């Protein structure tokens, strides 16, 4: 099967991990050769309630028996979309009162940027160095990492990058700016939380200049940081909120949430000036509704905070610089690239999946599912510590 995978599936790296998946359940992925892997990155922050959560599977099966795709987004009334949108909006500040469903995170940011331009009549964007907002052309234009951008230049003009958590050059946000787009916690950039007072100053500057503030919570949303959404802990409300990843319990889905004051821009000059065929697919919407209901009824937000406390207290010592981040969105900073790679490879051999790429060569991303039991969490951390002590 792997030979056919390499032959027929377009590749994104020279060395894909190549696990041949049999099935997955809870925090564990099972391969066709009988091995088990603890998924300590939750499919890159997607499977926050573990793989195949029973409530999500139940909702998927129920919707499949009713209907699949019936019409492009926004034309037919579809119960799964409406129920999920209502429940989501009920958890958000009053001005975030309408949802536009898409298929992925980068599409959410594309839609958010278009909405900002259409509503304000402006074209300038302010973004931040080391940010990551997706790989489509618009999202890539506001991604602050040259390693991703350079192969595709030229991108959108009039995008200005500031230093994250820096008070310098905030006057770049002016009356020509359509929107500031940012992650409250930078993910690909190294799991860097924004400083609260600085983020509040960004909000103030946007208010003064009539600039919209877009928060990309594609990775940090749906309970991963210990709050339902990271912005809630900062006491800063965005004008547009981009969501995806953990939204639908493993089904493909994204969304951007904004104000009913702004969304009419998509209805006129011309009508249907932003559309999607599969956005808000009823099966994904049903899964997302079940996923959010489970997040709200369970103890998951508190569990994310407990996970942070356990990991930060355990992962210390020679070779480890720090553990940073919030909740179950953490970055393990190592002293050098060789040690980082050795730890990740050692844990892989022991059946633990960790997050590491050549673009962040001294950082290991830790994003365990919120359903992980304390005993299994301790087991993973002990294996990581053993690896560090072996290769430091």
C-alpha positions, 0 to 999 in steps of 0.5 A: 500500500505504501508504494501506491501511496507514494505513486498516486498521492501527491507528496508534500515532503521527501520523507512522509511519516508513512504510517499505514492507518488501520483505525483510531480511537481515543488518544491512540492510532493503530496501524496495519502492522499491529502497532499503537501510537499515542497521538500527542499532537491530536492530528495537529490540534484537530482531535481534541476530544480524541479520535472517533468520540462516541457523541460525534460518531453518533451525530455523523451516523444520524445525519448520513441517514437524512441527507448529504450535500443538497445545495451550495452554502447559504441557500437552503435551510439545513438544520445541522448548520442552524443548530450549530451556528446558534450554539456557537454564537451563544458562547460568544460576545454579542457582536459576534452574532453570525457565522459563515461556514467554510471547509478549512482554516485557510478558507476561513482566513480568506473569507475574513480578509475579503469581508474586511476589505468589502466592509471597510473599502480599504486594502491594507493589512497589518500582520505579524512576523512568524505568524501562520494563517494558511497556504492559499494565496491570500492567507499566505500573503499575511503569513509572516514566514519567508520560508513559506512565502518566498516560493510564491511571490509576488503575493497580495500587495500592501501587507505590513508585518510588525514584530509580535509582542512589540510596541514599536510601529503600532502607528502602522495601523492607520485609517488606510488599514482594512484589518489587523490579522493575528493569532492570540497565540502564535502556533507555527511561529513557536507557540508564543502567547500574546502579552495581554496589555499589548493585545489590548493596545492593538484593539484600542488602535483598531478602534481609533482607526476604524480597522477591523481586528481578525483573530485567527483561532484556528489552532487555539480554539475549542478548548485547547488553551483552557478557555473555549477560545483564547481571546476570552482570557485576554478580555479582547474581542475581535471583529472577526474570528477564524475557526477550524481544526478542532471544530468538528471532531475530526470532520473537515470544517472551518468558519469565520464569525463576525457581526450581522452589521458586517456580513451584508457586504457579501450580499450586494455589489454584486450578490453572491460575491463570496460563496462556497459549494461545500461550506457547512456540509451537513455531516460536518455541521452535525459533527461540530454541533455534537463536538461543541455540546460535549465540550460544554457539558464536560470538564475539558476546559479544566482538563486543558489547564491541568494538562498544562500544569502537569507538563510544565512541572514535569518537563524540566532539566538539562537540554530543556529550555522551557515549556511555553503556551497555554492549556494543551497548546504547548511548545517544548523548547530544546537547546539544539536541533540534534537533540530535538530530532533525537527526542522526537525520533526516540518517542516515535520508536516508543509509539508516541507522536510528537510535533516537529518540523524543520521550520521550527528545528528546536521546538517540539509541539505538544497538543495532547487530546483533552480526553487523555488520562493522567496515567497515560499523560505521565507515561508519555512525559516519562518517555520524553524525559528518558529520551532527553537524558539519553541524547542530551 
